[in-house]
């Protein structure tokens, strides 16, 4: 990269850049900003300096303070953007896509098929068995809660639940026996 030579007729911003750019870069590097990102941030700082009508009216010692404050804000924005957009290569993350078999497309499709089959078998059970299974396994209610809701005894609900599960087991056993 060639460095521009500043003439004696350089603009005030060019003078500020020549004088303070190394200090601002060092500030970024000290805070752990990578070289490429630090250079980009430096350009953002001096773009803000060009756009600021106020900077050149400040005393010289306050100009550096202004540039450091802008540099700090640009760095905070940089880290904020970086936290939202964490990057990794596809090769590095490919193994994470289906790290668990439970989220692999084949497994999801098989599970959906199994659930559809189970719903079909449940729909063939008597209505009271269907209701007990739904309350217990869909809504997670205890047998006591189901008993209160249906105005039955806890023992009666447990009996219905046991019979419903037994009927389903028998359906699956018959299916496996074929």
PAGULUM-823333 format. One record per residue: residue in one letter; x, y, z of N, C-alpha, C in turn. Coordinates in pm, 1 decimal. Example, Ala and Ser with C-alpha at 12.3 -4.5 7.8 and 13.67 -1.06 7.14 Angstrom:
REM residues 2
['a' [1319.0 -569.0 780.0] [1230.0 -450.0 780.0] [1320.0 -330.0 780.0]] ['s' [1285.0 -225.0 708.0] [1367.0 -106.0 714.0] [1290.0 3.0 787.0]] 
END
This chain:
REM residues 178
['x' [83.7 -116.0 0.0] [0.0 0.0 0.0] [88.8 123.0 0.0]] ['x' [69.4 213.6 -94.4] [148.6 335.0 -101.9] [87.0 439.9 -11.6]] ['x' [173.7 510.5 57.2] [125.9 616.7 144.8] [124.6 746.8 67.2]] ['x' [19.9 822.4 83.0] [9.2 951.5 14.5] [104.0 1050.0 80.9]] ['x' [168.6 1128.2 2.8] [255.9 1234.1 53.4] [170.7 1358.9 71.3]] ['x' [174.1 1417.2 188.2] [96.1 1536.0 214.5] [181.3 1658.4 186.2]] ['x' [130.1 1745.0 107.1] [202.3 1868.0 75.8] [176.3 1970.1 185.2]] ['x' [243.6 2080.7 174.2] [221.6 2185.9 272.3] [83.3 2246.0 255.9]] ['x' [18.2 2217.0 141.5] [-115.4 2268.8 115.5] [-223.6 2166.6 150.3]] ['x' [-188.4 2064.6 229.9] [-284.6 1960.3 263.4] [-399.6 2018.5 344.7]] ['x' [-514.0 1955.9 332.1] [-632.1 2002.2 403.6] [-613.5 1982.0 553.8]] ['x' [-691.2 2052.5 633.8] [-681.5 2035.0 779.8] [-712.9 1890.7 822.2]] ['x' [-806.3 1825.4 753.8] [-840.3 1686.3 787.5] [-721.6 1595.5 754.8]] ['x' [-655.8 1620.4 640.9] [-537.8 1541.5 604.6] [-429.0 1559.8 709.4]] ['x' [-414.8 1679.7 759.0] [-317.0 1706.4 865.0] [-354.0 1626.5 991.4]] ['x' [-483.9 1628.0 1028.4] [-529.7 1550.5 1144.3] [-504.1 1401.2 1123.5]] ['x' [-529.2 1354.5 1002.2] [-508.9 1212.7 972.1] [-361.9 1177.3 992.0]] ['x' [-273.2 1256.4 934.9] [-129.8 1229.4 944.3] [-84.9 1231.6 1090.1]] ['x' [-140.2 1323.3 1166.3] [-99.0 1341.6 1304.7] [-157.8 1235.2 1397.7]] ['x' [-286.3 1200.5 1378.3] [-355.6 1117.9 1477.7] [-390.4 975.7 1432.4]] ['x' [-380.9 943.9 1305.7] [-416.0 808.8 1258.7] [-335.9 700.1 1330.6]] ['x' [-203.5 716.5 1348.3] [-129.8 611.2 1420.4] [-180.0 591.1 1564.0]] ['x' [-220.2 699.0 1628.0] [-270.4 689.4 1766.0] [-403.2 613.6 1768.4]] ['x' [-492.6 646.2 1674.4] [-624.0 581.1 1668.6] [-607.5 433.7 1633.1]] ['x' [-519.5 403.0 1537.0] [-493.9 262.3 1501.3] [-442.2 185.1 1622.2]] ['x' [-348.6 244.6 1695.7] [-293.8 178.4 1814.2] [-403.2 153.0 1917.0]] ['x' [-496.2 246.5 1929.0] [-608.0 229.5 2021.0] [-690.5 106.3 1981.6]] ['x' [-719.0 92.1 1851.7] [-795.5 -24.4 1804.8] [-719.1 -153.8 1830.7]] ['x' [-592.7 -154.6 1797.0] [-512.3 -276.7 1813.4] [-501.1 -314.4 1960.3]] ['x' [-485.3 -213.2 2046.1] [-476.3 -237.8 2190.8] [-602.7 -305.6 2241.9]] ['x' [-717.0 -274.7 2180.4] [-845.2 -332.8 2221.6] [-874.5 -464.3 2149.6]] ['x' [-777.4 -515.5 2072.7] [-792.0 -647.3 2010.9] [-863.3 -649.2 1876.9]] ['x' [-878.8 -533.7 1814.3] [-943.3 -529.6 1682.8] [-842.4 -580.0 1579.7]] ['x' [-884.4 -668.7 1491.9] [-794.6 -722.1 1389.4] [-750.8 -611.6 1294.6]] ['x' [-633.8 -630.1 1234.1] [-572.2 -526.4 1151.8] [-666.1 -474.0 1043.6]] ['x' [-728.8 -563.5 967.6] [-817.3 -519.6 858.9] [-935.3 -440.4 911.7]] ['x' [-993.1 -489.2 1020.7] [-1107.3 -419.7 1080.0] [-1064.5 -285.1 1137.5]] ['x' [-945.3 -279.5 1196.6] [-894.8 -153.9 1252.5] [-877.5 -49.7 1142.4]] ['x' [-826.2 -92.7 1028.2] [-809.7 1.0 916.5] [-945.7 51.3 866.9]] ['x' [-1042.3 -38.1 859.2] [-1177.7 2.9 818.5] [-1237.2 101.4 918.8]] ['x' [-1219.1 73.0 1046.5] [-1271.9 161.5 1150.4] [-1202.7 297.9 1147.0]] ['x' [-1072.9 297.3 1118.5] [-999.2 422.6 1107.6] [-1058.9 509.5 996.7]] ['x' [-1091.7 445.8 885.4] [-1154.5 520.9 776.3] [-1290.9 575.2 817.9]] ['x' [-1365.5 496.0 894.4] [-1495.4 544.0 942.6] [-1479.4 664.1 1034.7]] ['x' [-1375.9 660.0 1119.6] [-1351.8 771.3 1212.2] [-1322.1 898.7 1133.6]] ['x' [-1235.4 887.2 1033.9] [-1198.1 1008.0 959.8] [-1305.9 1050.1 859.4]] ['x' [-1392.5 957.8 821.5] [-1509.6 997.1 742.2] [-1601.2 1082.8 829.3]] ['x' [-1618.0 1040.4 954.2] [-1697.8 1120.0 1047.9] [-1632.0 1256.6 1070.8]] ['x' [-1498.4 1259.3 1073.2] [-1426.4 1385.8 1092.4] [-1451.8 1479.7 975.4]] ['x' [-1451.2 1424.1 854.9] [-1477.0 1506.4 735.6] [-1618.5 1562.3 739.5]] ['x' [-1712.4 1481.0 786.8] [-1853.3 1520.4 788.9] [-1888.4 1612.5 905.5]] ['x' [-1795.3 1626.3 1000.0] [-1826.1 1707.3 1118.2] [-1780.2 1851.3 1098.5]] ['x' [-1873.8 1944.3 1099.6] [-1834.0 2084.7 1087.7] [-1769.9 2135.7 1217.9]] ['x' [-1794.5 2066.9 1325.9] [-1751.9 2110.3 1458.9] [-1605.2 2078.9 1488.0]] ['x' [-1554.1 1968.2 1436.5] [-1421.2 1919.4 1473.4] [-1312.0 2023.4 1452.9]] ['x' [-1311.5 2086.6 1339.5] [-1202.9 2180.3 1308.7] [-1211.4 2309.9 1389.6]] ['x' [-1324.8 2332.9 1454.8] [-1337.9 2452.8 1538.2] [-1286.4 2429.4 1680.0]] ['x' [-1262.3 2301.7 1714.3] [-1215.3 2268.3 1849.1] [-1066.4 2301.2 1861.8]] ['x' [-1021.7 2331.1 1984.0] [-877.2 2346.6 2006.4] [-806.5 2214.2 1974.8]] ['x' [-680.3 2219.4 1941.0] [-606.6 2101.1 1895.0] [-610.0 1986.0 1995.7]] ['x' [-596.3 2016.5 2125.6] [-598.0 1909.0 2225.8] [-734.5 1841.9 2235.2]] ['x' [-843.0 1913.0 2203.7] [-976.9 1853.7 2206.3] [-1008.3 1775.6 2079.2]] ['x' [-936.5 1804.3 1972.9] [-958.0 1730.6 1848.4] [-922.7 1583.3 1866.7]] ['x' [-810.0 1555.9 1934.2] [-772.6 1416.6 1959.1] [-877.1 1349.1 2048.0]] ['x' [-924.9 1419.0 2149.7] [-1028.7 1362.6 2237.4] [-1154.7 1330.4 2156.6]] ['x' [-1192.5 1419.8 2065.0] [-1309.3 1397.9 1979.8] [-1287.9 1274.1 1893.6]] ['x' [-1170.2 1264.3 1831.1] [-1139.6 1148.4 1745.3] [-1140.3 1018.3 1825.9]] ['x' [-1086.3 1020.9 1947.5] [-1086.0 900.7 2031.9] [-1228.2 860.2 2069.9]] ['x' [-1312.5 959.9 2098.8] [-1451.8 929.4 2134.8] [-1524.5 866.5 2015.5]] ['x' [-1504.1 921.9 1896.3] [-1565.1 865.3 1775.5] [-1509.5 725.3 1750.9]] ['x' [-1377.9 707.9 1769.9] [-1315.3 576.5 1750.7] [-1376.6 474.5 1846.8]] ['x' [-1395.0 516.4 1970.7] [-1456.1 426.5 2069.1] [-1596.6 385.7 2025.6]] ['x' [-1675.4 483.1 1982.8] [-1812.5 453.9 1938.8] [-1813.1 361.8 1816.4]] ['x' [-1724.2 386.1 1723.0] [-1715.4 301.0 1603.0] [-1675.9 158.7 1641.9]] ['x' [-1585.2 147.1 1740.0] [-1542.4 15.0 1785.1] [-1658.0 -59.1 1854.3]] ['x' [-1733.0 12.4 1936.1] [-1849.3 -48.2 2002.7] [-1949.0 -96.4 1897.6]] ['x' [-1975.9 -12.4 1798.2] [-2066.6 -52.5 1689.7] [-2014.2 -175.3 1616.8]] ['x' [-1883.1 -176.8 1593.7] [-1819.8 -290.5 1524.3] [-1843.5 -419.8 1602.6]] ['x' [-1816.0 -416.8 1733.1] [-1834.2 -537.1 1814.8] [-1981.5 -575.8 1824.3]] ['x' [-2068.8 -476.9 1827.7] [-2212.6 -504.8 1831.5] [-2254.8 -575.9 1703.0]] ['x' [-2209.8 -523.2 1589.6] [-2242.5 -586.8 1461.0] [-2183.7 -727.0 1454.4]] ['x' [-2063.0 -741.0 1506.1] [-1995.9 -870.5 1501.8] [-2070.0 -973.9 1586.5]] ['x' [-2124.9 -932.5 1700.4] [-2195.8 -1028.0 1785.8] [-2324.9 -1074.8 1721.0]] ['x' [-2386.3 -990.2 1635.9] [-2508.9 -1030.3 1567.5] [-2479.9 -1118.3 1448.6]] ['x' [-2362.0 -1105.9 1393.3] [-2333.4 -1179.1 1271.1] [-2204.4 -1258.5 1288.5]] ['x' [-2210.3 -1357.3 1374.4] [-2095.4 -1442.6 1392.3] [-2082.2 -1528.9 1268.8]] ['x' [-1962.3 -1535.5 1217.6] [-1941.3 -1608.2 1093.4] [-1854.9 -1731.0 1116.9]] ['x' [-1880.7 -1829.3 1036.7] [-1800.2 -1950.3 1035.9] [-1812.3 -2009.4 896.4]] ['x' [-1714.2 -2088.0 859.2] [-1720.2 -2146.6 725.9] [-1821.3 -2260.1 725.2]] ['x' [-1874.1 -2289.7 609.3] [-1970.1 -2398.3 596.3] [-1905.7 -2530.9 633.9]] ['x' [-1779.5 -2550.3 594.3] [-1709.4 -2674.2 628.9] [-1698.6 -2692.0 779.9]] ['x' [-1674.7 -2580.1 851.7] [-1662.5 -2588.0 997.1] [-1794.7 -2618.1 1065.0]] ['x' [-1904.4 -2577.9 1004.1] [-2033.3 -2594.2 1070.5] [-2119.9 -2705.3 1012.2]] ['x' [-2077.3 -2768.9 905.2] [-2159.6 -2872.7 841.8] [-2194.7 -2984.7 940.2]] ['x' [-2098.3 -3023.0 1022.5] [-2125.5 -3131.1 1117.7] [-2227.4 -3090.6 1223.5]] ['x' [-2247.4 -2959.9 1243.5] [-2342.8 -2913.1 1343.8] [-2487.0 -2915.4 1294.6]] ['x' [-2504.9 -2919.3 1162.0] [-2639.2 -2911.2 1107.2] [-2731.3 -3016.0 1167.5]] ['x' [-2683.8 -3137.0 1171.8] [-2765.4 -3244.5 1225.8] [-2685.7 -3318.1 1333.0]] ['x' [-2630.5 -3239.6 1425.0] [-2549.2 -3296.1 1531.5] [-2629.4 -3399.8 1609.8]] ['x' [-2756.2 -3376.1 1623.1] [-2843.1 -3470.0 1690.4] [-2928.5 -3537.4 1583.2]] ['x' [-2936.8 -3668.9 1589.8] [-3018.7 -3741.3 1492.4] [-3164.2 -3695.7 1495.5]] ['x' [-3206.8 -3644.1 1609.9] [-3347.3 -3606.2 1625.5] [-3388.7 -3492.0 1533.7]] ['x' [-3293.2 -3415.4 1482.0] [-3328.2 -3304.8 1393.5] [-3295.8 -3333.5 1247.3]] ['x' [-3237.7 -3449.0 1221.2] [-3207.9 -3486.4 1082.6] [-3339.5 -3504.8 1007.0]] ['x' [-3346.0 -3463.2 881.3] [-3472.1 -3470.4 805.5] [-3533.2 -3610.6 801.7]] ['x' [-3449.2 -3712.8 787.3] [-3502.8 -3848.9 781.1] [-3570.6 -3886.9 912.2]] ['x' [-3506.6 -3850.4 1022.4] [-3561.7 -3883.4 1153.2] [-3692.3 -3808.2 1176.4]] ['x' [-3694.6 -3680.8 1138.8] [-3815.9 -3599.5 1156.2] [-3930.1 -3659.4 1074.9]] ['x' [-3901.1 -3699.6 951.0] [-4004.9 -3759.3 865.4] [-4055.9 -3890.0 925.3]] ['x' [-3965.0 -3972.9 974.7] [-4007.0 -4100.2 1036.3] [-4089.8 -4075.0 1161.5]] ['x' [-4049.2 -3976.5 1241.9] [-4123.1 -3944.4 1363.8] [-4263.6 -3894.7 1329.4]] ['x' [-4274.9 -3810.4 1225.6] [-4406.5 -3760.8 1184.5] [-4494.5 -3874.9 1135.8]] ['x' [-4432.9 -3967.7 1064.4] [-4508.1 -4084.6 1016.6] [-4555.6 -4169.5 1134.7]] ['x' [-4468.1 -4187.8 1233.5] [-4505.4 -4265.1 1352.9] [-4616.7 -4196.7 1430.6]] ['x' [-4607.1 -4063.9 1441.2] [-4711.6 -3989.8 1512.5] [-4845.7 -3999.5 1439.8]] ['x' [-4841.7 -3993.1 1308.6] [-4966.1 -4005.0 1230.4] [-5027.7 -4142.9 1251.2]] ['x' [-4943.2 -4244.2 1252.8] [-4991.6 -4381.8 1274.8] [-5051.3 -4394.5 1415.5]] ['x' [-4983.8 -4338.5 1515.9] [-5033.8 -4344.2 1652.4] [-5168.8 -4272.6 1663.9]] ['x' [-5181.4 -4154.5 1602.4] [-5309.5 -4081.9 1605.8] [-5420.1 -4165.3 1541.3]] ['x' [-5385.7 -4234.6 1435.6] [-5484.2 -4319.4 1368.3] [-5530.9 -4431.6 1462.3]] ['x' [-5436.2 -4494.5 1530.3] [-5471.6 -4603.3 1623.2] [-5554.6 -4549.3 1740.2]] ['x' [-5517.3 -4432.9 1791.4] [-5591.9 -4373.8 1902.8] [-5734.4 -4341.5 1859.9]] ['x' [-5751.4 -4296.4 1736.2] [-5885.9 -4261.3 1689.3] [-5976.5 -4383.6 1679.7]] ['x' [-5921.0 -4505.3 1678.0] [-6000.4 -4628.0 1674.1] [-6039.8 -4676.8 1813.8]] ['x' [-5986.1 -4611.0 1916.8] [-6020.2 -4650.4 2054.0] [-6155.4 -4589.7 2093.0]] ['x' [-6218.2 -4644.1 2198.2] [-6341.2 -4583.0 2248.9] [-6316.3 -4437.9 2290.1]] ['x' [-6419.1 -4357.4 2282.0] [-6407.8 -4212.8 2306.9] [-6351.1 -4181.5 2445.2]] ['x' [-6395.8 -4253.9 2548.7] [-6346.0 -4224.7 2683.0] [-6197.0 -4254.7 2695.9]] ['x' [-6148.6 -4358.6 2624.2] [-6005.9 -4390.4 2624.3] [-5927.5 -4278.8 2553.4]] ['x' [-5981.4 -4231.7 2441.1] [-5915.3 -4123.4 2367.5] [-5900.5 -3998.7 2456.1]] ['x' [-6009.1 -3967.5 2526.3] [-6008.7 -3848.0 2610.2] [-5907.2 -3860.0 2724.1]] ['x' [-5902.9 -3975.3 2787.7] [-5808.5 -3998.1 2898.2] [-5664.4 -3985.6 2847.2]] ['x' [-5634.8 -4046.9 2732.4] [-5499.1 -4039.8 2675.5] [-5461.9 -3895.2 2640.7]] ['x' [-5555.7 -3822.5 2582.1] [-5530.3 -3683.6 2543.8] [-5500.4 -3599.2 2666.9]] ['x' [-5581.9 -3613.3 2770.9] [-5561.2 -3533.4 2891.3] [-5428.9 -3568.3 2960.7]] ['x' [-5396.5 -3697.1 2961.3] [-5274.3 -3739.9 3029.5] [-5148.9 -3703.9 2950.8]] ['x' [-5146.1 -3738.0 2821.7] [-5021.6 -3725.2 2745.0] [-5010.3 -3595.9 2664.6]] ['x' [-5120.3 -3536.3 2626.7] [-5112.0 -3410.1 2553.9] [-5104.2 -3292.7 2651.0]] ['x' [-5188.3 -3298.6 2754.8] [-5192.3 -3187.5 2849.3] [-5112.2 -3213.5 2975.8]] ['x' [-5058.6 -3335.2 2990.6] [-4972.6 -3366.4 3104.4] [-5042.3 -3366.4 3238.5]] ['x' [-5172.9 -3390.6 3237.5] [-5248.6 -3388.7 3362.3] [-5226.0 -3519.2 3439.2]] ['x' [-5228.1 -3509.1 3570.6] [-5216.3 -3628.4 3654.5] [-5351.6 -3699.3 3658.1]] ['x' [-5350.8 -3824.4 3706.7] [-5476.6 -3898.8 3713.2] [-5573.9 -3831.1 3810.9]] ['x' [-5522.7 -3769.9 3916.3] [-5610.1 -3698.5 4011.1] [-5676.1 -3578.7 3943.1]] ['x' [-5599.2 -3504.4 3864.1] [-5654.5 -3387.9 3794.5] [-5760.6 -3430.6 3692.4]] ['x' [-5732.6 -3540.0 3622.8] [-5827.6 -3591.6 3523.7] [-5956.0 -3636.2 3595.0]] ['x' [-5937.7 -3703.6 3708.3] [-6053.5 -3751.4 3786.0] [-6142.6 -3634.4 3827.4]] ['x' [-6082.0 -3526.6 3873.7] [-6160.0 -3408.4 3914.1] [-6232.8 -3349.2 3793.0]] ['x' [-6162.8 -3340.7 3680.2] [-6221.1 -3280.9 3560.9] [-6339.0 -3363.1 3508.1]] ['x' [-6324.4 -3495.4 3511.5] [-6427.1 -3583.0 3455.2] [-6527.7 -3631.7 3560.0]] ['x' [-6511.9 -3585.9 3684.1] [-6600.1 -3626.5 3792.9] [-6601.0 -3778.4 3808.1]] ['x' [-6480.4 -3836.0 3808.6] [-6463.1 -3980.1 3830.1] [-6364.8 -3997.9 3944.7]] ['x' [-6356.2 -4120.9 3992.6] [-6258.2 -4146.8 4097.7] [-6119.8 -4162.0 4034.4]] ['x' [-6017.8 -4138.8 4114.3] [-5879.8 -4152.6 4067.7] [-5854.9 -4296.5 4021.9]] ['x' [-5911.8 -4392.7 4095.3] [-5895.6 -4534.3 4060.2] [-5958.3 -4563.9 3924.2]] ['x' [-6074.6 -4507.8 3897.6] [-6142.7 -4529.5 3769.5] [-6059.0 -4471.5 3654.9]] ['x' [-6002.3 -4353.6 3675.5] [-5919.7 -4290.0 3571.3] [-5795.7 -4373.8 3545.4]] ['x' [-5732.6 -4421.2 3651.4] [-5613.2 -4505.2 3633.4] [-5647.3 -4633.5 3558.1]] ['x' [-5760.8 -4690.5 3588.1] [-5805.4 -4811.4 3517.9] [-5828.2 -4783.9 3369.3]] ['x' [-5897.6 -4674.7 3338.0] [-5921.5 -4637.4 3197.8] [-5789.2 -4612.6 3124.7]] ['x' [-5700.0 -4544.4 3191.1] [-5569.7 -4514.3 3130.7] [-5493.4 -4643.1 3104.2]] ['x' [-5493.9 -4733.8 3200.2] [-5423.6 -4861.1 3182.9] [-5483.5 -4939.4 3065.5]] ['x' [-5616.1 -4945.2 3057.9] [-5681.2 -5018.6 2948.3] [-5650.1 -4954.5 2812.7]] ['x' [-5650.2 -4821.6 2806.4] [-5622.4 -4752.3 2680.0] [-5479.8 -4781.6 2632.6]] ['x' [-5385.1 -4774.0 2722.6] [-5245.2 -4800.9 2686.8] [-5228.3 -4948.0 2647.9]] ['x' [-5296.2 -5036.2 2719.3] [-5288.6 -5179.5 2687.5] [-5344.6 -5206.4 2548.5]] ['x' [-5458.1 -5145.7 2514.9] [-5515.7 -5162.6 2380.3] [-5417.2 -5115.9 2272.6]] ['x' [-5352.4 -5002.9 2295.5] [-5253.5 -4952.7 2198.4] [-5134.1 -5047.5 2186.6]] ['x' [-5086.8 -5098.1 2300.5] [-4975.3 -5194.4 2296.4] [-5013.6 -5316.5 2214.3]] ['x' [-5132.8 -5364.6 2233.9] [-5178.6 -5483.3 2160.2] [-5182.6 -5456.2 2009.8]] ['x' [-5226.9 -5336.4 1971.5] [-5230.8 -5300.9 1829.0] [-5089.4 -5307.3 1771.8]] ['x' [-4991.9 -5251.5 1843.5] [-4854.0 -5250.2 1793.8] [-4792.9 -5391.0 1795.9]] ['x' [-4829.3 -5471.6 1895.2] [-4776.9 -5609.2 1899.8] [-4829.9 -5690.1 1781.5]] ['x' [-4960.4 -5672.5 1753.1] [-5019.9 -5742.1 1638.4] [-4951.2 -5701.0 1508.8]] ['x' [-4921.3 -5573.3 1500.4] [-4857.4 -5520.9 1380.0] [-4716.8 -5580.3 1362.8]] ['x' [-4643.7 -5593.6 1472.3] [-4508.4 -5650.6 1466.8] [-4513.1 -5800.5 1438.9]] ['x' [-4617.7 -5865.7 1483.5] [-4630.8 -6010.1 1465.7] [-4659.2 -6050.0 1322.9]] ['x' [-4701.0 -5957.4 1240.3] [-4734.7 -5990.5 1099.8] [-4614.4 -6028.9 1021.9]] 
END
